[in-house]
Amino acid sequence: MLSRTADHLFWMARYVERAENTARMLDVNWQMSLIPQSEEEVEKNWRAMLGISELQSAYDAQHKTITPKNVMDFMVRDPSNPSSIYSCLRAARENARAVRGTLTTEMWETSNGTWLELEQRLNMMGDINRDPSYFLEWVKFRSHLSRGVVIGTMLKDEAYHFTRLGTFLERADNTARLLDVKYHGLAEMGQLVEPDHIEDDVERDVATHAEFYHWAAVLRSISAFEIYRKVYRDVITPARVAELMILRGDMPRSLSSSISDFVMNLEQVKNAQSSETQRRAGMLLAELRFGRIDDILHTGLHAYLTNFLERVNDLGSRLSRDFLV
């Protein structure tokens, strides 16, 4: 397979996954902004999302203040933002068009149809802030459809595996960012105190309810709320949410599951130059499979996730050097 073709397929899948994960981050932030809280806390949540996406400076160059409306427009429809949903779906479609002959008819029609419908929806909706959840659910649905078409219609050859590599690498990156921004943001605001440690009954009740709604929104953002209830059958706690999103190999969007699928697909396309990339990916997977959440929390979740993101970025760079353009 030509490296240029592999490159287009890899990035096509990454951009589709990135659009979905951007929609998931926006959805959880929007839901949390509806909970009674101070304007300062709302602004911190939106600022944290921009920061973890490494878009704070780009946003500040266009807007003087942080408001839900401005952030939503910047992350959804701004063509100058390379990580906006608009930019991601446009890039996914352009990469798909570049390898039109490699894709199945269903794959191309799905990608092209998503792009055409996106433009129609943005033009018809006008102010997206009137009902953002409906639009964000549509983005997630189109991403699900795209992956389903890949799995259901594509020959499982090198083209298929490079497409899946892009999906799982991007998913691991975005799940780590979502957990980091929420966990680290709450720690900075002092909201990770266990309710049992609060003496006042009213304050304890308020803290319990606030924590439940916050972590329930985070779990729903990665389609994990029902999974959490099935696995733990108990109250939602930050440690268990972190364990589910990091170490559970049977949770589809967890770090462990994403890296496991990445390693499996990498094995199918390995070449003479990729042994070091495979070794590093395997080491990361082993740490996730045999790690314990107590050890991760003891060393610091923010530091752990920062290191994880660096290693994922390293894998992406090595993959490009070993296989792609």
Helices and strands as residue ranges (DSSP letters): H 3-33, H 39-52, H 56-60, H 68-76, H 85-98, H 105-125, G 128-130, H 132-153, H 158-188, G 195-197, H 201-221, H 225-232, H 238-246, H 255-269, H 275-290, H 293-299, H 301-322
